[in-house]
Amino acid sequence: MRMNGEELQLLNEAISDLEKGFSNLPDFESHVDMERLRPVLLEVAEKMRDNYPYFHPLYAGQMMKPPHPIARLAYMLALYVNPNNHALDGGRASSYMEKEAVAAIARMFGWETHMGHLCGGGTMANMEALWVAGALNPGKLVVASQQAHYTHERITHVLKIPYRSVPVDTTARMDLNALEDVLKHKDVGMVVATIGTTATGSVDPLGEILALKERYHFRVHADAAYGGYFILAENLSDETKKAYQHLEEVDSIAIDPHKHGLQPYGCGCILFKDPAIGKLYTHDSPYTYFSSGEMHLGEISLECSRPGASAVALWATQRLLPLKKGGELAEGLEEARKAALVLYERLSADTRFITAFPPELDILVYAPKAGSVSEISALSRKFFEKAADNNLHLALVTLPVSFFEASLEGVKRDEKTVTCLRSCLMKPEHLDWIKNIYRILVKTRKEL
């Protein structure tokens, strides 16, 4: 966690270099009383101790991944200017850096032309995709799976767009028969394909959804907020790889650089395949403005003020770690995926635990085994607390019992859902810590 002396020295060097660009200005004093700042800052540090150790490999719960040092340093450096990427005159350098960084993400998905920008996170990215769908197909239904992120339903309510969720199969992927049944009987304007669900990391069958698009004519939005970067990973299953191979064909993509893109919160990104979408944003200029080299980011975004520091940090990270297969960022994703597979193999062979289907990405769900589903749920809650006492921090999630069917021999199915444990093994270091994590899991199980 500690920022070492080399990092501080490098930041100081970069600040000095930044100041040279403004050396023609007359000097002025900022009148900051550092002695007054000191006790307040130390009080903040003390209060911030009341956090889980998100940066440590023994935090294996929610989707919390520490930013890369280059992102952290570039963000802090940018704060000395504090640019606003809503308008070019508020963030000149950072706006151009955002365009370059976003274009690199678009190319990662195979798009040489696109319209897109950074935003506060996946929620805002998905909102813009849903807003565009409503504008292009007014009154038509938006469909997503029951395991899609809850914000889709919430946002459609805000936008007054009709919404329908469809069931999933036993691997938490969208049920294609259920989807087609809706398509046959309803006027659907957009289908949301989740590329890495929040609960299990499952990837919807994108190729098959796109095949249905050919017959029923709807937009396809890929909510790849969590799983988008795994397009760079080479160790996915063949079935999962097929879904990623079709991402180039969708109409819009949401992705969160503040997850697997190693960025500070909040840094999301929305991409549209067709730049003509820019016509839907309120602006006096003709469409040609939106495809010009002087595209104004603030006028193709529903958000107004946005931190230019996020763009600077992302640009710096992608400069150091290019978005390419076989690169350092891709290797980190592959290590995270391998960590989930290794832990899955250990737990699925251990009769003291139940597991769901094998992880598609780097998220694993499991639970301590008991005589009934209700007992498993109660035991999982106790396990969550006890594991934290042993310095292993997990997450809880409630899922359909059908996800665990293969592990429930001899278990009374007295409830339709089960509360279980969830681990996002998204740090590359998790692979080296799997033995320790498994050891603590076994120790915790014995102590219950």
MOGILIN-V322670 format. One record per run of one state. SS is the DSSP state (helix for helix, strand for strand, loop for the rest). FROM is the first residue (numbers start at 1). TO is the last residue. If there is no record, write none. Layout:
# MOGILIN-V322670
ss: <SS & SS>
from: <FROM & FROM>
to: <TO & TO>
This chain:
# MOGILIN-V322670
ss: <loop & helix & loop & helix & loop & strand & loop & helix & loop & strand & loop & helix & loop & strand & loop & helix & loop & strand & loop & helix & loop & strand & loop & strand & loop & strand & loop & helix & loop & strand & loop & strand & loop & helix & loop & strand & loop & helix & loop & helix & loop & helix & loop & strand & loop & strand & loop & helix & loop & helix & loop & helix & loop & strand & helix & loop & helix & loop & strand & loop & strand & loop & strand & helix & loop & strand & loop & strand & helix & loop & strand & loop & strand & loop & helix & loop>
from: <1 & 5 & 21 & 34 & 48 & 59 & 60 & 69 & 80 & 84 & 85 & 92 & 109 & 115 & 120 & 122 & 137 & 141 & 146 & 151 & 160 & 163 & 167 & 168 & 169 & 174 & 175 & 176 & 186 & 188 & 196 & 203 & 204 & 206 & 217 & 219 & 224 & 228 & 233 & 238 & 246 & 247 & 250 & 252 & 257 & 268 & 273 & 275 & 281 & 287 & 292 & 297 & 301 & 307 & 308 & 321 & 328 & 349 & 353 & 356 & 363 & 369 & 372 & 373 & 390 & 393 & 394 & 395 & 401 & 408 & 412 & 413 & 417 & 425 & 430 & 448>
to: <4 & 20 & 33 & 47 & 58 & 59 & 68 & 79 & 83 & 84 & 91 & 108 & 114 & 119 & 121 & 136 & 140 & 145 & 150 & 159 & 162 & 166 & 167 & 168 & 173 & 174 & 175 & 185 & 187 & 195 & 202 & 203 & 205 & 216 & 218 & 223 & 227 & 232 & 237 & 245 & 246 & 249 & 251 & 256 & 267 & 272 & 274 & 280 & 286 & 291 & 296 & 300 & 306 & 307 & 320 & 327 & 348 & 352 & 355 & 362 & 368 & 371 & 372 & 389 & 392 & 393 & 394 & 400 & 407 & 411 & 412 & 416 & 424 & 429 & 447 & 448>
